[in-house]
Amino acid sequence: MKLKKIFWIVLGCIGVGLGALGAVLPMLPSVPFLLLAAVSFAKSSEKLHAWFVETKLYKKNLESYVKGQGMSPATKIRAIIALTLLMGFGFTMMILKALYIPCTILGVVWLFHILYFIFGVKTYRPETEASKKEKTADSENSTL
């Protein structure tokens, strides 16, 4: 096995592990690590990539974003909360050391991240099977 392929497999496994932890722990974001795993497995092995895109972890957190549909409201909220907690910790540590200029910079970076998630990332609202059937029935009734 090539060293490069082994590197991508190991990196993908680390991404899956950290992404799984991020799905459970509020302080750790899952989406960046799952993206890392998806890219790593795609570069290393078709079988691993095929397995990964069929996992519940991928489907719940990443599938709609990768398809270009955006993120679900719950995923966006989790990302914003994780981002706010992590940056808030850094902000608090800098305030305690009286580092006001870096605090201002961090505050601006935080604001742009929040605005990006709210306005830059599309919100994906998956339709349930019942609402799909209702829409289909309504459109059939309106054409009659």
Secondary structure as the mmCIF struct_conf table of DSSP 4:
data_model
#
loop_
_struct_conf.conf_type_id
_struct_conf.id
_struct_conf.beg_label_comp_id
_struct_conf.beg_label_asym_id
_struct_conf.beg_label_seq_id
_struct_conf.end_label_comp_id
_struct_conf.end_label_asym_id
_struct_conf.end_label_seq_id
HELX_RH_AL_P HELX_RH_AL_P1 LEU A 3 VAL A 24
TURN_TY1_P TURN_TY1_P1 PRO A 26 MET A 27
BEND BEND1 LEU A 28 LEU A 28
BEND BEND2 SER A 30 SER A 30
HELX_RH_AL_P HELX_RH_AL_P2 VAL A 31 SER A 44
HELX_RH_AL_P HELX_RH_AL_P3 GLU A 46 VAL A 53
TURN_TY1_P TURN_TY1_P2 GLU A 54 GLU A 54
BEND BEND3 THR A 55 THR A 55
HELX_RH_AL_P HELX_RH_AL_P4 LYS A 56 ASN A 61
TURN_TY1_P TURN_TY1_P3 LEU A 62 LEU A 62
HELX_RH_AL_P HELX_RH_AL_P5 GLU A 63 VAL A 66
TURN_TY1_P TURN_TY1_P4 LYS A 67 GLY A 68
BEND BEND4 GLN A 69 GLN A 69
STRN STRN1 MET A 71 MET A 71
HELX_RH_AL_P HELX_RH_AL_P6 PRO A 73 LEU A 96
TURN_TY1_P TURN_TY1_P5 LYS A 97 ALA A 98
HELX_RH_AL_P HELX_RH_AL_P7 TYR A 100 LEU A 115
HELX_RH_PI_P HELX_RH_PI_P1 TYR A 116 GLY A 120
BEND BEND5 VAL A 121 VAL A 121
HELX_LH_PP_P HELX_LH_PP_P1 LYS A 122 LYS A 122
STRN STRN2 THR A 123 THR A 123
HELX_LH_PP_P HELX_LH_PP_P2 PRO A 126 THR A 128
HELX_RH_AL_P HELX_RH_AL_P8 GLU A 129 THR A 143
#
